[in-house]
Amino acid sequence: MADLDHSTSDDNSVDSREESSQDSKLHFSEDEETLITRMFNLVGERWSLIAGRIPGRSAEEIEKYWTSRYSTSE
């Protein structure tokens, strides 16, 4: 039985990793994208300030969205 319990906890850790990889693909509505762009033009990279205008979004999510969408490779 101990082996069965151990494999169950291993399965849970695999599930956590799958959720993390899914989190990396953030989905924003068109309204959210517009608001992020407008706010960025006003306040720059003040992600927490921008996140305060979008319910349910963290500063980290918005920064990750912005850098994945608008990063410039020089």
Predicted model as a PDB file, atoms N, CA, C, CB and O in Angstrom, pLDDT in the B-factor column:
MODEL        1                                                                  
ATOM      1  N   MET A   1       0.813  -1.213   0.000  1.00 52.00           N  
ATOM      2  CA  MET A   1       0.000   0.000   0.000  1.00 52.00           C  
ATOM      3  C   MET A   1       0.847   1.264   0.000  1.00 52.00           C  
ATOM      4  CB  MET A   1      -0.919   0.006   1.197  1.00 52.00           C  
ATOM      5  O   MET A   1       0.461   2.265  -0.605  1.00 52.00           O  
ATOM      6  N   ALA A   2       1.994   1.234   0.669  1.00 50.00           N  
ATOM      7  CA  ALA A   2       2.859   2.415   0.706  1.00 50.00           C  
ATOM      8  C   ALA A   2       3.307   2.771  -0.697  1.00 50.00           C  
ATOM      9  CB  ALA A   2       4.080   2.176   1.614  1.00 50.00           C  
ATOM     10  O   ALA A   2       3.399   3.953  -1.031  1.00 50.00           O  
ATOM     11  N   ASP A   3       3.593   1.759  -1.541  1.00 50.00           N  
ATOM     12  CA  ASP A   3       4.012   2.042  -2.906  1.00 50.00           C  
ATOM     13  C   ASP A   3       2.898   2.738  -3.684  1.00 50.00           C  
ATOM     14  CB  ASP A   3       4.427   0.752  -3.614  1.00 50.00           C  
ATOM     15  O   ASP A   3       3.159   3.648  -4.470  1.00 50.00           O  
ATOM     16  N   LEU A   4       1.667   2.311  -3.464  1.00 50.00           N  
ATOM     17  CA  LEU A   4       0.537   2.921  -4.150  1.00 50.00           C  
ATOM     18  C   LEU A   4       0.400   4.393  -3.751  1.00 50.00           C  
ATOM     19  CB  LEU A   4      -0.761   2.155  -3.834  1.00 50.00           C  
ATOM     20  O   LEU A   4       0.185   5.252  -4.606  1.00 50.00           O  
ATOM     21  N   ASP A   5       0.523   4.680  -2.454  1.00 49.00           N  
ATOM     22  CA  ASP A   5       0.430   6.059  -1.985  1.00 49.00           C  
ATOM     23  C   ASP A   5       1.543   6.907  -2.588  1.00 49.00           C  
ATOM     24  CB  ASP A   5       0.491   6.113  -0.451  1.00 49.00           C  
ATOM     25  O   ASP A   5       1.319   8.057  -2.965  1.00 49.00           O  
ATOM     26  N   HIS A   6       2.746   6.337  -2.680  1.00 49.00           N  
ATOM     27  CA  HIS A   6       3.886   7.076  -3.219  1.00 49.00           C  
ATOM     28  C   HIS A   6       3.662   7.427  -4.688  1.00 49.00           C  
ATOM     29  CB  HIS A   6       5.177   6.259  -3.060  1.00 49.00           C  
ATOM     30  O   HIS A   6       3.974   8.539  -5.115  1.00 49.00           O  
ATOM     31  N   SER A   7       3.119   6.480  -5.464  1.00 46.00           N  
ATOM     32  CA  SER A   7       2.896   6.757  -6.878  1.00 46.00           C  
ATOM     33  C   SER A   7       1.800   7.806  -7.061  1.00 46.00           C  
ATOM     34  CB  SER A   7       2.528   5.469  -7.622  1.00 46.00           C  
ATOM     35  O   SER A   7       1.832   8.573  -8.023  1.00 46.00           O  
ATOM     36  N   THR A   8       0.841   7.844  -6.151  1.00 47.00           N  
ATOM     37  CA  THR A   8      -0.210   8.851  -6.229  1.00 47.00           C  
ATOM     38  C   THR A   8       0.381  10.241  -6.048  1.00 47.00           C  
ATOM     39  CB  THR A   8      -1.297   8.587  -5.171  1.00 47.00           C  
ATOM     40  O   THR A   8       0.006  11.172  -6.761  1.00 47.00           O  
ATOM     41  N   SER A   9       1.310  10.392  -5.093  1.00 46.00           N  
ATOM     42  CA  SER A   9       1.910  11.705  -4.893  1.00 46.00           C  
ATOM     43  C   SER A   9       2.765  12.087  -6.095  1.00 46.00           C  
ATOM     44  CB  SER A   9       2.753  11.723  -3.609  1.00 46.00           C  
ATOM     45  O   SER A   9       2.853  13.267  -6.435  1.00 46.00           O  
ATOM     46  N   ASP A  10       3.401  11.106  -6.749  1.00 47.00           N  
ATOM     47  CA  ASP A  10       4.159  11.398  -7.957  1.00 47.00           C  
ATOM     48  C   ASP A  10       3.229  11.902  -9.056  1.00 47.00           C  
ATOM     49  CB  ASP A  10       4.926  10.150  -8.431  1.00 47.00           C  
ATOM     50  O   ASP A  10       3.569  12.838  -9.779  1.00 47.00           O  
ATOM     51  N   ASP A  11       2.063  11.289  -9.182  1.00 47.00           N  
ATOM     52  CA  ASP A  11       1.100  11.719 -10.185  1.00 47.00           C  
ATOM     53  C   ASP A  11       0.668  13.164  -9.927  1.00 47.00           C  
ATOM     54  CB  ASP A  11      -0.122  10.785 -10.192  1.00 47.00           C  
ATOM     55  O   ASP A  11       0.489  13.936 -10.869  1.00 47.00           O  
ATOM     56  N   ASN A  12       0.501  13.525  -8.662  1.00 48.00           N  
ATOM     57  CA  ASN A  12       0.104  14.887  -8.328  1.00 48.00           C  
ATOM     58  C   ASN A  12       1.171  15.888  -8.749  1.00 48.00           C  
ATOM     59  CB  ASN A  12      -0.170  15.010  -6.832  1.00 48.00           C  
ATOM     60  O   ASN A  12       0.845  16.976  -9.222  1.00 48.00           O  
ATOM     61  N   SER A  13       2.446  15.532  -8.581  1.00 43.00           N  
ATOM     62  CA  SER A  13       3.500  16.466  -8.972  1.00 43.00           C  
ATOM     63  C   SER A  13       3.532  16.631 -10.486  1.00 43.00           C  
ATOM     64  CB  SER A  13       4.868  15.983  -8.459  1.00 43.00           C  
ATOM     65  O   SER A  13       3.830  17.721 -10.977  1.00 43.00           O  
ATOM     66  N   VAL A  14       3.234  15.585 -11.229  1.00 43.00           N  
ATOM     67  CA  VAL A  14       3.161  15.688 -12.684  1.00 43.00           C  
ATOM     68  C   VAL A  14       2.018  16.616 -13.068  1.00 43.00           C  
ATOM     69  CB  VAL A  14       2.975  14.293 -13.332  1.00 43.00           C  
ATOM     70  O   VAL A  14       2.168  17.444 -13.966  1.00 43.00           O  
ATOM     71  N   ASP A  15       0.870  16.486 -12.394  1.00 42.00           N  
ATOM     72  CA  ASP A  15      -0.269  17.355 -12.665  1.00 42.00           C  
ATOM     73  C   ASP A  15       0.098  18.818 -12.427  1.00 42.00           C  
ATOM     74  CB  ASP A  15      -1.465  16.958 -11.791  1.00 42.00           C  
ATOM     75  O   ASP A  15      -0.299  19.683 -13.207  1.00 42.00           O  
ATOM     76  N   SER A  16       0.844  19.107 -11.367  1.00 40.00           N  
ATOM     77  CA  SER A  16       1.239  20.477 -11.067  1.00 40.00           C  
ATOM     78  C   SER A  16       2.094  21.046 -12.185  1.00 40.00           C  
ATOM     79  CB  SER A  16       1.993  20.540  -9.740  1.00 40.00           C  
ATOM     80  O   SER A  16       1.928  22.201 -12.577  1.00 40.00           O  
ATOM     81  N   ARG A  17       3.006  20.235 -12.695  1.00 38.00           N  
ATOM     82  CA  ARG A  17       3.862  20.711 -13.776  1.00 38.00           C  
ATOM     83  C   ARG A  17       3.048  20.975 -15.039  1.00 38.00           C  
ATOM     84  CB  ARG A  17       4.973  19.695 -14.064  1.00 38.00           C  
ATOM     85  O   ARG A  17       3.321  21.934 -15.761  1.00 38.00           O  
ATOM     86  N   GLU A  18       2.062  20.142 -15.309  1.00 39.00           N  
ATOM     87  CA  GLU A  18       1.215  20.367 -16.480  1.00 39.00           C  
ATOM     88  C   GLU A  18       0.443  21.670 -16.334  1.00 39.00           C  
ATOM     89  CB  GLU A  18       0.243  19.192 -16.683  1.00 39.00           C  
ATOM     90  O   GLU A  18       0.299  22.418 -17.301  1.00 39.00           O  
ATOM     91  N   GLU A  19      -0.060  21.950 -15.122  1.00 40.00           N  
ATOM     92  CA  GLU A  19      -0.786  23.189 -14.895  1.00 40.00           C  
ATOM     93  C   GLU A  19       0.129  24.388 -15.087  1.00 40.00           C  
ATOM     94  CB  GLU A  19      -1.396  23.204 -13.494  1.00 40.00           C  
ATOM     95  O   GLU A  19      -0.292  25.403 -15.642  1.00 40.00           O  
ATOM     96  N   SER A  20       1.379  24.285 -14.635  1.00 42.00           N  
ATOM     97  CA  SER A  20       2.324  25.386 -14.788  1.00 42.00           C  
ATOM     98  C   SER A  20       2.584  25.682 -16.248  1.00 42.00           C  
ATOM     99  CB  SER A  20       3.632  25.070 -14.081  1.00 42.00           C  
ATOM    100  O   SER A  20       2.664  26.845 -16.641  1.00 42.00           O  
ATOM    101  N   SER A  21       2.716  24.643 -17.058  1.00 40.00           N  
ATOM    102  CA  SER A  21       2.974  24.878 -18.476  1.00 40.00           C  
ATOM    103  C   SER A  21       1.747  25.480 -19.159  1.00 40.00           C  
ATOM    104  CB  SER A  21       3.379  23.569 -19.171  1.00 40.00           C  
ATOM    105  O   SER A  21       1.884  26.253 -20.108  1.00 40.00           O  
ATOM    106  N   GLN A  22       0.562  25.136 -18.689  1.00 42.00           N  
ATOM    107  CA  GLN A  22      -0.646  25.726 -19.255  1.00 42.00           C  
ATOM    108  C   GLN A  22      -0.759  27.193 -18.859  1.00 42.00           C  
ATOM    109  CB  GLN A  22      -1.891  24.952 -18.797  1.00 42.00           C  
ATOM    110  O   GLN A  22      -1.250  28.009 -19.640  1.00 42.00           O  
ATOM    111  N   ASP A  23      -0.308  27.538 -17.647  1.00 46.00           N  
ATOM    112  CA  ASP A  23      -0.363  28.914 -17.182  1.00 46.00           C  
ATOM    113  C   ASP A  23       0.506  29.828 -18.031  1.00 46.00           C  
ATOM    114  CB  ASP A  23       0.065  28.994 -15.733  1.00 46.00           C  
ATOM    115  O   ASP A  23       0.255  31.031 -18.106  1.00 46.00           O  
ATOM    116  N   SER A  24       1.532  29.265 -18.675  1.00 47.00           N  
ATOM    117  CA  SER A  24       2.425  30.102 -19.468  1.00 47.00           C  
ATOM    118  C   SER A  24       1.719  30.653 -20.704  1.00 47.00           C  
ATOM    119  CB  SER A  24       3.663  29.311 -19.882  1.00 47.00           C  
ATOM    120  O   SER A  24       2.176  31.639 -21.282  1.00 47.00           O  
ATOM    121  N   LYS A  25       0.624  30.041 -21.115  1.00 58.00           N  
ATOM    122  CA  LYS A  25      -0.159  30.558 -22.236  1.00 58.00           C  
ATOM    123  C   LYS A  25      -1.345  31.324 -21.670  1.00 58.00           C  
ATOM    124  CB  LYS A  25      -0.634  29.405 -23.187  1.00 58.00           C  
ATOM    125  O   LYS A  25      -2.404  30.752 -21.412  1.00 58.00           O  
ATOM    126  N   LEU A  26      -1.156  32.620 -21.483  1.00 71.00           N  
ATOM    127  CA  LEU A  26      -2.203  33.433 -20.892  1.00 71.00           C  
ATOM    128  C   LEU A  26      -3.169  33.903 -21.967  1.00 71.00           C  
ATOM    129  CB  LEU A  26      -1.604  34.628 -20.146  1.00 71.00           C  
ATOM    130  O   LEU A  26      -2.762  34.293 -23.062  1.00 71.00           O  
ATOM    131  N   HIS A  27      -4.432  33.861 -21.643  1.00 88.00           N  
ATOM    132  CA  HIS A  27      -5.459  34.301 -22.580  1.00 88.00           C  
ATOM    133  C   HIS A  27      -6.098  35.576 -22.045  1.00 88.00           C  
ATOM    134  CB  HIS A  27      -6.531  33.193 -22.804  1.00 88.00           C  
ATOM    135  O   HIS A  27      -6.626  35.601 -20.933  1.00 88.00           O  
ATOM    136  N   PHE A  28      -6.043  36.603 -22.829  1.00 92.00           N  
ATOM    137  CA  PHE A  28      -6.617  37.892 -22.465  1.00 92.00           C  
ATOM    138  C   PHE A  28      -7.704  38.237 -23.465  1.00 92.00           C  
ATOM    139  CB  PHE A  28      -5.530  39.003 -22.419  1.00 92.00           C  
ATOM    140  O   PHE A  28      -7.587  37.950 -24.657  1.00 92.00           O  
ATOM    141  N   SER A  29      -8.765  38.857 -22.965  1.00 94.00           N  
ATOM    142  CA  SER A  29      -9.833  39.294 -23.871  1.00 94.00           C  
ATOM    143  C   SER A  29      -9.350  40.509 -24.667  1.00 94.00           C  
ATOM    144  CB  SER A  29     -11.140  39.635 -23.076  1.00 94.00           C  
ATOM    145  O   SER A  29      -8.346  41.132 -24.323  1.00 94.00           O  
ATOM    146  N   GLU A  30     -10.071  40.827 -25.716  1.00 95.00           N  
ATOM    147  CA  GLU A  30      -9.709  41.990 -26.534  1.00 95.00           C  
ATOM    148  C   GLU A  30      -9.761  43.267 -25.705  1.00 95.00           C  
ATOM    149  CB  GLU A  30     -10.644  42.110 -27.751  1.00 95.00           C  
ATOM    150  O   GLU A  30      -8.911  44.144 -25.857  1.00 95.00           O  
ATOM    151  N   ASP A  31     -10.762  43.372 -24.823  1.00 95.00           N  
ATOM    152  CA  ASP A  31     -10.871  44.550 -23.954  1.00 95.00           C  
ATOM    153  C   ASP A  31      -9.667  44.662 -23.024  1.00 95.00           C  
ATOM    154  CB  ASP A  31     -12.166  44.490 -23.131  1.00 95.00           C  
ATOM    155  O   ASP A  31      -9.134  45.752 -22.815  1.00 95.00           O  
ATOM    156  N   GLU A  32      -9.237  43.509 -22.458  1.00 95.00           N  
ATOM    157  CA  GLU A  32      -8.072  43.523 -21.579  1.00 95.00           C  
ATOM    158  C   GLU A  32      -6.817  43.938 -22.342  1.00 95.00           C  
ATOM    159  CB  GLU A  32      -7.870  42.146 -20.939  1.00 95.00           C  
ATOM    160  O   GLU A  32      -6.014  44.724 -21.840  1.00 95.00           O  
ATOM    161  N   GLU A  33      -6.652  43.419 -23.539  1.00 94.00           N  
ATOM    162  CA  GLU A  33      -5.485  43.768 -24.358  1.00 94.00           C  
ATOM    163  C   GLU A  33      -5.461  45.259 -24.662  1.00 94.00           C  
ATOM    164  CB  GLU A  33      -5.485  42.964 -25.668  1.00 94.00           C  
ATOM    165  O   GLU A  33      -4.413  45.900 -24.582  1.00 94.00           O  
ATOM    166  N   THR A  34      -6.607  45.803 -25.007  1.00 95.00           N  
ATOM    167  CA  THR A  34      -6.707  47.232 -25.302  1.00 95.00           C  
ATOM    168  C   THR A  34      -6.361  48.058 -24.069  1.00 95.00           C  
ATOM    169  CB  THR A  34      -8.119  47.583 -25.799  1.00 95.00           C  
ATOM    170  O   THR A  34      -5.621  49.039 -24.155  1.00 95.00           O  
ATOM    171  N   LEU A  35      -6.900  47.656 -22.929  1.00 96.00           N  
ATOM    172  CA  LEU A  35      -6.646  48.392 -21.699  1.00 96.00           C  
ATOM    173  C   LEU A  35      -5.173  48.315 -21.301  1.00 96.00           C  
ATOM    174  CB  LEU A  35      -7.524  47.856 -20.573  1.00 96.00           C  
ATOM    175  O   LEU A  35      -4.592  49.312 -20.871  1.00 96.00           O  
ATOM    176  N   ILE A  36      -4.574  47.142 -21.441  1.00 95.00           N  
ATOM    177  CA  ILE A  36      -3.148  46.990 -21.121  1.00 95.00           C  
ATOM    178  C   ILE A  36      -2.310  47.911 -22.003  1.00 95.00           C  
ATOM    179  CB  ILE A  36      -2.696  45.517 -21.301  1.00 95.00           C  
ATOM    180  O   ILE A  36      -1.406  48.588 -21.514  1.00 95.00           O  
ATOM    181  N   THR A  37      -2.608  47.937 -23.297  1.00 95.00           N  
ATOM    182  CA  THR A  37      -1.860  48.788 -24.227  1.00 95.00           C  
ATOM    183  C   THR A  37      -2.018  50.257 -23.871  1.00 95.00           C  
ATOM    184  CB  THR A  37      -2.322  48.547 -25.667  1.00 95.00           C  
ATOM    185  O   THR A  37      -1.036  51.000 -23.845  1.00 95.00           O  
ATOM    186  N   ARG A  38      -3.228  50.676 -23.601  1.00 96.00           N  
ATOM    187  CA  ARG A  38      -3.479  52.073 -23.252  1.00 96.00           C  
ATOM    188  C   ARG A  38      -2.787  52.453 -21.952  1.00 96.00           C  
ATOM    189  CB  ARG A  38      -4.977  52.329 -23.137  1.00 96.00           C  
ATOM    190  O   ARG A  38      -2.169  53.514 -21.854  1.00 96.00           O  
ATOM    191  N   MET A  39      -2.895  51.578 -20.954  1.00 96.00           N  
ATOM    192  CA  MET A  39      -2.255  51.851 -19.663  1.00 96.00           C  
ATOM    193  C   MET A  39      -0.742  51.868 -19.791  1.00 96.00           C  
ATOM    194  CB  MET A  39      -2.677  50.810 -18.627  1.00 96.00           C  
ATOM    195  O   MET A  39      -0.078  52.708 -19.182  1.00 96.00           O  
ATOM    196  N   PHE A  40      -0.185  50.944 -20.581  1.00 96.00           N  
ATOM    197  CA  PHE A  40       1.261  50.918 -20.775  1.00 96.00           C  
ATOM    198  C   PHE A  40       1.740  52.225 -21.394  1.00 96.00           C  
ATOM    199  CB  PHE A  40       1.668  49.729 -21.659  1.00 96.00           C  
ATOM    200  O   PHE A  40       2.776  52.760 -20.998  1.00 96.00           O  
ATOM    201  N   ASN A  41       0.991  52.738 -22.360  1.00 96.00           N  
ATOM    202  CA  ASN A  41       1.353  54.004 -22.997  1.00 96.00           C  
ATOM    203  C   ASN A  41       1.299  55.168 -22.011  1.00 96.00           C  
ATOM    204  CB  ASN A  41       0.427  54.283 -24.176  1.00 96.00           C  
ATOM    205  O   ASN A  41       2.030  56.147 -22.162  1.00 96.00           O  
ATOM    206  N   LEU A  42       0.439  55.061 -21.005  1.00 97.00           N  
ATOM    207  CA  LEU A  42       0.320  56.127 -20.010  1.00 97.00           C  
ATOM    208  C   LEU A  42       1.349  56.022 -18.889  1.00 97.00           C  
ATOM    209  CB  LEU A  42      -1.061  56.115 -19.418  1.00 97.00           C  
ATOM    210  O   LEU A  42       1.956  57.022 -18.505  1.00 97.00           O  
ATOM    211  N   VAL A  43       1.548  54.806 -18.361  1.00 96.00           N  
ATOM    212  CA  VAL A  43       2.352  54.654 -17.142  1.00 96.00           C  
ATOM    213  C   VAL A  43       3.612  53.823 -17.325  1.00 96.00           C  
ATOM    214  CB  VAL A  43       1.522  54.036 -16.073  1.00 96.00           C  
ATOM    215  O   VAL A  43       4.414  53.708 -16.399  1.00 96.00           O  
ATOM    216  N   GLY A  44       3.797  53.244 -18.501  1.00 95.00           N  
ATOM    217  CA  GLY A  44       4.997  52.434 -18.735  1.00 95.00           C  
ATOM    218  C   GLY A  44       4.917  51.084 -18.059  1.00 95.00           C  
ATOM    219  O   GLY A  44       3.841  50.496 -17.955  1.00 95.00           O  
ATOM    220  N   GLU A  45       6.045  50.596 -17.603  1.00 95.00           N  
ATOM    221  CA  GLU A  45       6.135  49.238 -17.056  1.00 95.00           C  
ATOM    222  C   GLU A  45       5.749  49.163 -15.578  1.00 95.00           C  
ATOM    223  CB  GLU A  45       7.541  48.706 -17.236  1.00 95.00           C  
ATOM    224  O   GLU A  45       6.417  48.489 -14.794  1.00 95.00           O  
ATOM    225  N   ARG A  46       4.705  49.835 -15.208  1.00 97.00           N  
ATOM    226  CA  ARG A  46       4.200  49.786 -13.831  1.00 97.00           C  
ATOM    227  C   ARG A  46       3.091  48.741 -13.789  1.00 97.00           C  
ATOM    228  CB  ARG A  46       3.674  51.202 -13.346  1.00 97.00           C  
ATOM    229  O   ARG A  46       1.905  49.064 -13.734  1.00 97.00           O  
ATOM    230  N   TRP A  47       3.514  47.473 -13.818  1.00 97.00           N  
ATOM    231  CA  TRP A  47       2.604  46.341 -13.982  1.00 97.00           C  
ATOM    232  C   TRP A  47       1.566  46.263 -12.876  1.00 97.00           C  
ATOM    233  CB  TRP A  47       3.386  45.054 -14.029  1.00 97.00           C  
ATOM    234  O   TRP A  47       0.410  45.935 -13.143  1.00 97.00           O  
ATOM    235  N   SER A  48       1.951  46.556 -11.642  1.00 97.00           N  
ATOM    236  CA  SER A  48       0.975  46.471 -10.546  1.00 97.00           C  
ATOM    237  C   SER A  48      -0.103  47.538 -10.693  1.00 97.00           C  
ATOM    238  CB  SER A  48       1.678  46.617  -9.184  1.00 97.00           C  
ATOM    239  O   SER A  48      -1.260  47.301 -10.345  1.00 97.00           O  
ATOM    240  N   LEU A  49       0.262  48.694 -11.199  1.00 97.00           N  
ATOM    241  CA  LEU A  49      -0.718  49.753 -11.436  1.00 97.00           C  
ATOM    242  C   LEU A  49      -1.696  49.335 -12.533  1.00 97.00           C  
ATOM    243  CB  LEU A  49      -0.011  51.071 -11.819  1.00 97.00           C  
ATOM    244  O   LEU A  49      -2.901  49.558 -12.419  1.00 97.00           O  
ATOM    245  N   ILE A  50      -1.169  48.733 -13.588  1.00 96.00           N  
ATOM    246  CA  ILE A  50      -2.020  48.250 -14.681  1.00 96.00           C  
ATOM    247  C   ILE A  50      -2.920  47.128 -14.182  1.00 96.00           C  
ATOM    248  CB  ILE A  50      -1.161  47.762 -15.876  1.00 96.00           C  
ATOM    249  O   ILE A  50      -4.109  47.096 -14.502  1.00 96.00           O  
ATOM    250  N   ALA A  51      -2.364  46.211 -13.402  1.00 96.00           N  
ATOM    251  CA  ALA A  51      -3.148  45.085 -12.878  1.00 96.00           C  
ATOM    252  C   ALA A  51      -4.288  45.564 -11.981  1.00 96.00           C  
ATOM    253  CB  ALA A  51      -2.243  44.125 -12.098  1.00 96.00           C  
ATOM    254  O   ALA A  51      -5.332  44.917 -11.900  1.00 96.00           O  
ATOM    255  N   GLY A  52      -4.090  46.682 -11.316  1.00 95.00           N  
ATOM    256  CA  GLY A  52      -5.142  47.238 -10.460  1.00 95.00           C  
ATOM    257  C   GLY A  52      -6.379  47.650 -11.235  1.00 95.00           C  
ATOM    258  O   GLY A  52      -7.457  47.788 -10.656  1.00 95.00           O  
ATOM    259  N   ARG A  53      -6.236  47.847 -12.531  1.00 94.00           N  
ATOM    260  CA  ARG A  53      -7.359  48.238 -13.394  1.00 94.00           C  
ATOM    261  C   ARG A  53      -8.051  47.051 -14.048  1.00 94.00           C  
ATOM    262  CB  ARG A  53      -6.878  49.182 -14.464  1.00 94.00           C  
ATOM    263  O   ARG A  53      -9.097  47.202 -14.680  1.00 94.00           O  
ATOM    264  N   ILE A  54      -7.457  45.861 -13.892  1.00 94.00           N  
ATOM    265  CA  ILE A  54      -8.021  44.674 -14.539  1.00 94.00           C  
ATOM    266  C   ILE A  54      -8.327  43.632 -13.469  1.00 94.00           C  
ATOM    267  CB  ILE A  54      -7.043  44.097 -15.615  1.00 94.00           C  
ATOM    268  O   ILE A  54      -7.413  42.957 -12.994  1.00 94.00           O  
ATOM    269  N   PRO A  55      -9.589  43.486 -13.083  1.00 93.00           N  
ATOM    270  CA  PRO A  55      -9.959  42.542 -12.033  1.00 93.00           C  
ATOM    271  C   PRO A  55      -9.521  41.114 -12.356  1.00 93.00           C  
ATOM    272  CB  PRO A  55     -11.458  42.579 -11.810  1.00 93.00           C  
ATOM    273  O   PRO A  55      -9.701  40.637 -13.476  1.00 93.00           O  
ATOM    274  N   GLY A  56      -8.947  40.443 -11.367  1.00 93.00           N  
ATOM    275  CA  GLY A  56      -8.568  39.049 -11.525  1.00 93.00           C  
ATOM    276  C   GLY A  56      -7.227  38.823 -12.193  1.00 93.00           C  
ATOM    277  O   GLY A  56      -6.846  37.676 -12.427  1.00 93.00           O  
ATOM    278  N   ARG A  57      -6.501  39.886 -12.505  1.00 95.00           N  
ATOM    279  CA  ARG A  57      -5.193  39.744 -13.150  1.00 95.00           C  
ATOM    280  C   ARG A  57      -4.104  40.238 -12.202  1.00 95.00           C  
ATOM    281  CB  ARG A  57      -5.146  40.528 -14.494  1.00 95.00           C  
ATOM    282  O   ARG A  57      -4.263  41.248 -11.517  1.00 95.00           O  
ATOM    283  N   SER A  58      -3.002  39.506 -12.180  1.00 96.00           N  
ATOM    284  CA  SER A  58      -1.869  39.913 -11.351  1.00 96.00           C  
ATOM    285  C   SER A  58      -0.873  40.691 -12.198  1.00 96.00           C  
ATOM    286  CB  SER A  58      -1.188  38.684 -10.700  1.00 96.00           C  
ATOM    287  O   SER A  58      -0.896  40.629 -13.427  1.00 96.00           O  
ATOM    288  N   ALA A  59      -0.011  41.413 -11.526  1.00 97.00           N  
ATOM    289  CA  ALA A  59       1.034  42.165 -12.222  1.00 97.00           C  
ATOM    290  C   ALA A  59       1.932  41.216 -13.008  1.00 97.00           C  
ATOM    291  CB  ALA A  59       1.871  42.992 -11.222  1.00 97.00           C  
ATOM    292  O   ALA A  59       2.376  41.547 -14.107  1.00 97.00           O  
ATOM    293  N   GLU A  60       2.199  40.045 -12.452  1.00 96.00           N  
ATOM    294  CA  GLU A  60       3.052  39.063 -13.116  1.00 96.00           C  
ATOM    295  C   GLU A  60       2.418  38.569 -14.420  1.00 96.00           C  
ATOM    296  CB  GLU A  60       3.324  37.879 -12.179  1.00 96.00           C  
ATOM    297  O   GLU A  60       3.102  38.418 -15.432  1.00 96.00           O  
ATOM    298  N   GLU A  61       1.109  38.320 -14.385  1.00 95.00           N  
ATOM    299  CA  GLU A  61       0.410  37.867 -15.599  1.00 95.00           C  
ATOM    300  C   GLU A  61       0.495  38.917 -16.702  1.00 95.00           C  
ATOM    301  CB  GLU A  61      -1.067  37.551 -15.287  1.00 95.00           C  
ATOM    302  O   GLU A  61       0.734  38.595 -17.866  1.00 95.00           O  
ATOM    303  N   ILE A  62       0.298  40.162 -16.321  1.00 96.00           N  
ATOM    304  CA  ILE A  62       0.293  41.239 -17.303  1.00 96.00           C  
ATOM    305  C   ILE A  62       1.694  41.452 -17.866  1.00 96.00           C  
ATOM    306  CB  ILE A  62      -0.235  42.540 -16.677  1.00 96.00           C  
ATOM    307  O   ILE A  62       1.859  41.644 -19.070  1.00 96.00           O  
ATOM    308  N   GLU A  63       2.692  41.417 -17.006  1.00 95.00           N  
ATOM    309  CA  GLU A  63       4.065  41.574 -17.490  1.00 95.00           C  
ATOM    310  C   GLU A  63       4.436  40.426 -18.424  1.00 95.00           C  
ATOM    311  CB  GLU A  63       5.054  41.642 -16.308  1.00 95.00           C  
ATOM    312  O   GLU A  63       5.061  40.643 -19.463  1.00 95.00           O  
ATOM    313  N   LYS A  64       4.049  39.201 -18.053  1.00 95.00           N  
ATOM    314  CA  LYS A  64       4.347  38.039 -18.893  1.00 95.00           C  
ATOM    315  C   LYS A  64       3.640  38.165 -20.244  1.00 95.00           C  
ATOM    316  CB  LYS A  64       3.923  36.730 -18.183  1.00 95.00           C  
ATOM    317  O   LYS A  64       4.224  37.869 -21.286  1.00 95.00           O  
ATOM    318  N   TYR A  65       2.387  38.603 -20.218  1.00 93.00           N  
ATOM    319  CA  TYR A  65       1.646  38.816 -21.464  1.00 93.00           C  
ATOM    320  C   TYR A  65       2.364  39.850 -22.329  1.00 93.00           C  
ATOM    321  CB  TYR A  65       0.194  39.271 -21.169  1.00 93.00           C  
ATOM    322  O   TYR A  65       2.579  39.629 -23.521  1.00 93.00           O  
ATOM    323  N   TRP A  66       2.732  40.982 -21.722  1.00 93.00           N  
ATOM    324  CA  TRP A  66       3.341  42.077 -22.479  1.00 93.00           C  
ATOM    325  C   TRP A  66       4.666  41.643 -23.092  1.00 93.00           C  
ATOM    326  CB  TRP A  66       3.553  43.298 -21.578  1.00 93.00           C  
ATOM    327  O   TRP A  66       4.915  41.892 -24.272  1.00 93.00           O  
ATOM    328  N   THR A  67       5.512  41.000 -22.304  1.00 93.00           N  
ATOM    329  CA  THR A  67       6.822  40.625 -22.822  1.00 93.00           C  
ATOM    330  C   THR A  67       6.712  39.544 -23.897  1.00 93.00           C  
ATOM    331  CB  THR A  67       7.716  40.141 -21.685  1.00 93.00           C  
ATOM    332  O   THR A  67       7.502  39.527 -24.841  1.00 93.00           O  
ATOM    333  N   SER A  68       5.740  38.644 -23.761  1.00 91.00           N  
ATOM    334  CA  SER A  68       5.587  37.609 -24.783  1.00 91.00           C  
ATOM    335  C   SER A  68       4.998  38.184 -26.069  1.00 91.00           C  
ATOM    336  CB  SER A  68       4.700  36.474 -24.262  1.00 91.00           C  
ATOM    337  O   SER A  68       5.268  37.682 -27.161  1.00 91.00           O  
ATOM    338  N   ARG A  69       4.213  39.213 -25.938  1.00 87.00           N  
ATOM    339  CA  ARG A  69       3.544  39.798 -27.098  1.00 87.00           C  
ATOM    340  C   ARG A  69       4.366  40.888 -27.773  1.00 87.00           C  
ATOM    341  CB  ARG A  69       2.213  40.360 -26.686  1.00 87.00           C  
ATOM    342  O   ARG A  69       4.387  40.984 -29.000  1.00 87.00           O  
ATOM    343  N   TYR A  70       5.033  41.697 -26.987  1.00 82.00           N  
ATOM    344  CA  TYR A  70       5.682  42.887 -27.519  1.00 82.00           C  
ATOM    345  C   TYR A  70       7.187  42.941 -27.296  1.00 82.00           C  
ATOM    346  CB  TYR A  70       5.065  44.086 -26.919  1.00 82.00           C  
ATOM    347  O   TYR A  70       7.796  43.998 -27.468  1.00 82.00           O  
ATOM    348  N   SER A  71       7.794  41.831 -26.920  1.00 76.00           N  
ATOM    349  CA  SER A  71       9.243  41.870 -26.712  1.00 76.00           C  
ATOM    350  C   SER A  71       9.951  42.120 -28.030  1.00 76.00           C  
ATOM    351  CB  SER A  71       9.743  40.559 -26.076  1.00 76.00           C  
ATOM    352  O   SER A  71       9.561  41.588 -29.070  1.00 76.00           O  
ATOM    353  N   THR A  72      10.979  42.922 -27.976  1.00 68.00           N  
ATOM    354  CA  THR A  72      11.742  43.221 -29.183  1.00 68.00           C  
ATOM    355  C   THR A  72      13.091  42.547 -29.079  1.00 68.00           C  
ATOM    356  CB  THR A  72      11.903  44.749 -29.389  1.00 68.00           C  
ATOM    357  O   THR A  72      13.808  42.722 -28.094  1.00 68.00           O  
ATOM    358  N   SER A  73      13.433  41.785 -30.084  1.00 60.00           N  
ATOM    359  CA  SER A  73      14.744  41.137 -30.091  1.00 60.00           C  
ATOM    360  C   SER A  73      15.673  41.947 -30.978  1.00 60.00           C  
ATOM    361  CB  SER A  73      14.648  39.657 -30.586  1.00 60.00           C  
ATOM    362  O   SER A  73      15.430  42.131 -32.171  1.00 60.00           O  
ATOM    363  N   GLU A  74      16.727  42.418 -30.368  1.00 54.00           N  
ATOM    364  CA  GLU A  74      17.671  43.273 -31.106  1.00 54.00           C  
ATOM    365  C   GLU A  74      18.917  42.495 -31.457  1.00 54.00           C  
ATOM    366  CB  GLU A  74      18.044  44.521 -30.287  1.00 54.00           C  
ATOM    367  O   GLU A  74      19.830  43.039 -32.079  1.00 54.00           O  
TER     368      GLU A  74                                                      
ENDMDL                                                                          
END                                                                             
